[in-house]
Amino acid sequence: MQASATPGAQRSRNGAFCSVAAMQRPLIADSVMLDPDDVRILRALQVDPRVGFATVATVLGISELAVARRYRRMRRAGVIRVIGVVDPGALGQSQWMVRLRCRPGSVTAIAEALAQRDDVSWVALSAAGSEVTCAVRSRSQEQRDDLLGRRLPRIAAVLDLQASVVLRQFVGGRGHYWAALTGTLTPEQESALGFRDRPYTEQPVVRDQPSQLSAHDEKLLAALAADGRASLVDLAVAADLTPGRASRRLNALLSSGVAYIDVEIAPMALGYRARANLWVRAHPAKIKIVGRAMAQMPEVGFAAAVSGPSNLHAVVQCRDLDGLFEFTTDRVGTLPGVEGMEISPIFRQIKQAGTRVDGDRLNDPPSDRGRR
């Protein structure tokens, strides 16, 4: 990874300096209006990310053509991406949350360099653009040590680095049910789509017996990372397998927790305009209680116990800053065991769950855009 504080590195891809004004990009809300059927389709995909359009149409009472058309429209607009994600914990690797305090004028170049790495799944600018927060999900210890132990500490523009290991995840990632959409469908509709319970079950982050991936698995997972709804025929071609073997390997990878299908939704499309990192200090005996309580709150997209002075980290989405204030003071701040909290509003999202973000739009990778 290379990042520089030189004037050239401070320019964005279109040549404009990365000032506050240059970061103002078109918002989803300005070009895409979601109606109730759109939101119901989003919820249906949360329940089953690979569900067929015909099944969704039957459950929702609209035509299959309308479901397909609405989904493709939302995907083109950057409202939704369905992707396959490898859980590094299943491979025996830990996950880290990293905070970088940077010199003025250098933060954008560092964030962009981090976002280009496959093992960095989440990148955001906070503290009015002077801090980078990122999630490191390396597939090997060597890859992680190279980034955290060598590359980042050597960047002159990095003034301070805090790396916290994820100790227990309460919601997010494998729990692809962002609770903001709970109640969109009736219990009968969710049951017809296969809903039984939240797909994420709290468990140790790193497994004692790591799984091993074959060359075919790697190719199949790479295809899923581009499109989590890719057909079995497409997956088979990508992995050099027959459709039957591709189906069996996909089911094995998903059922064992090595990979999961994540449904990423742009919060702006649902009217959530205020996003923030919360760094919570909870009494050690109350961390589980606080984390599990926050996991049930619709504003919380991710919550995990972490090492360091703040022992719980969460990413929250609120409709506006006033809503963020009410949420943190009246609901999080009053939880038994919460002793302190730092609220760090996100100034700009660069990458979200492995997906590049541009002006609150979720972008397909260049190799995938031609298939939309």
C-alpha positions, -999 to +999 in steps of 0.1 A: +000+000+000+013+034-009-001+067+003+014+102+001+007+136+014+020+153-017-005+176-036-009+151-064-020+124-039-045+148-024-065+150-056-094+128-063-098+107-094-115+136-113-086+159-104-104+180-078-087+186-045-103+165-017-117+194+002-151+194+019-167+209-013-151+184-036-165+155-015-201+166-021-214+140-047-249+133-059-270+114-034-292+084-040-321+103-026-318+128-054-322+102-082-339+071-069-372+070-050-380+037-034-417+028-031-431+002-008-427-026-033-390-018-036-385-020+001-404-052+003-381-067-023-351-056-003-365-073+027-372-105+007-335-106-003-325-101+033-345-132+042-330-152+013-303-134-007-304-160-035-342-164-037-356-166-072-376-137-086-405-160-093-407-169-056-405-133-045-432-124-070-456-151-057-450-141-020-454-103-027-483-106-052-466-088-080-453-100-114-419-117-118-410-092-145-417-063-121-395-079-094-366-084-118-370-049-132-371-033-098-341-053-085-320-044-115-330-007-113-319-006-076-287-024-083-278+000-112-286+029-089-263+016-062-290+009-037-282-028-032-255-053-038-256-090-030-222-105-026-204-136-012-180-129+016-154-152+031-153-153+069-116-151+079-124-166+113-134-198+095-098-199+081-083-193+115-076-156+111-086-128+135-104-096+124-092-061+134-107-026+136-081+001+129-082+038+136-056+061+119-052+097+129-036+114+099-019+147+089-043+173+073-045+168+036-033+131+036-063+113+048-081+107+015-050+093-002-045+068+027-082+058+027-082+052-010-050+031-008-066+010+020-098+006+000-079-009-029-068-039-007-089-070-008-083-077+029-097-043+040-135-046+038-147-013+053-132+022+051-146+054+064-134+090+071-145+104+104-135+133+128-143+158+100-120+140+077-089+137+098-093+100+108-096+068+089-114+038+103-111+005+086-118-032+091-090-056+083-101-092+074-069-107+062-069-143+049-035-151+063-013-140+092+014-128+068-010-106+050-023-090+082+012-086+097+024-069+066-003-043+067-005-036+105+031-043+115+050-028+086+031-008+059+008+014+080+034+023+107+058+035+080+035+060+064+048+094+075+013+110+073-001+086+100+002+103+133-014+076+155-025+040+149-049+021+172-056-015+162-083-035+181-089-071+176-126-082+173-133-105+203-170-113+198-194-101+171-230-094+181-244-083+148-232-076+112-217-095+084-232-129+087-262-113+103-274-098+070-307-088+085-302-051+090-330-046+115-342-013+100-364-034+076-379-056+102-417-056+099-417-047+062-432-081+054-458-100+073-447-131+093-465-153+068-446-137+039-413-141+057-421-177+065-429-184+028-395-170+019-378-194+044-374-171+074-367-191+106-344-169+127-316-144+124-289-161+103-261-149+126-255-168+158-231-153+183-200-175+184-162-173+187-147-151+160-118-174+152-123-212+149-101-237+166-101-259+135-097-237+104-112-248+071-091-254+040-101-240+007-094-258-026-085-241-059-121-247-071-134-232-039-113-200-044-126-196-079-162-201-068-158-176-040-143-151-063-174-153-086-197-149-055-177-119-044-186-102-077-223-113-076-238-132-047-268-141-069-247-156-098-264-186-113-251-221-106-242-223-143-221-191-140-205-204-108-197-237-123-180-221-153-160-198-130-149-226-108-142-252-135-169-275-121-201-291-132-233-273-121-240-302-097-206-300-081-208-262-079-241-265-061-227-290-036-196-269-029-217-237-025-240-254+000-210-268+019-193-235+021-224-217+032-236-243+057-201-246+073-199-208+077-168-205+056-187-180+035-220-162+036-241-141+013-243-105+024-270-081+013-256-046+013-281-017+012-272+019+009-286+036+041-293+068+023-319+050+001-339+043+032-336+078+046-307+072+070-285+103+066-264+103+098-238+075+102-214+072+131-188+050+148-196+044+185-167+035+207-183+023+239-167+017+273-188-009+292-182-026+325-164-059+317-191-079+333-218-061+312-202-062+277-223-091+265-255-075+278-247-042+261-236-058+229-267-081+226-290-052+234-275-030+207-277-059+182-315-057+185-316-019+177-326-011+141-301+017+139-271-007+146-256-023+115-225-037+133-216-043+169-187-062+184-166-065+215-131-054+208-098-050+226-085-016+237-097+013+259-131+012+243-143-024+246-173-023+223-174-009+187-206-002+168-216+014+135-250+031+136-273+047+110-298+074+121-321+095+100-304+128+110-280+142+136-308+149+160-318+112+158-282+103+164-282+124+195-315+109+208-303+074+200-270+077+218-283+095+249-317+079+255-311+044+243-274+034+243-263+057+271-290+043+294-281+007+289-269-009+322-232-012+322-223+016+298-197+038+314-187+061+286-190+065+248-172+083+220-194+093+190-174+097+158-197+108+129-187+093+096-177+121+072-175+099+041-178+062+034-152+048+011-159+011+012-187-009+028-185-047+033-160-050+005-181-027-019-167+006-030-190+036-022-192+067-043-215+095-031-236+070-010-239+047-040-227+011-038-205+004-068-201-028-087-165-038-094-154-028-130-154-065-141-190-069-130-206-038-145-211-053-179-233-081-165-259-058-149 
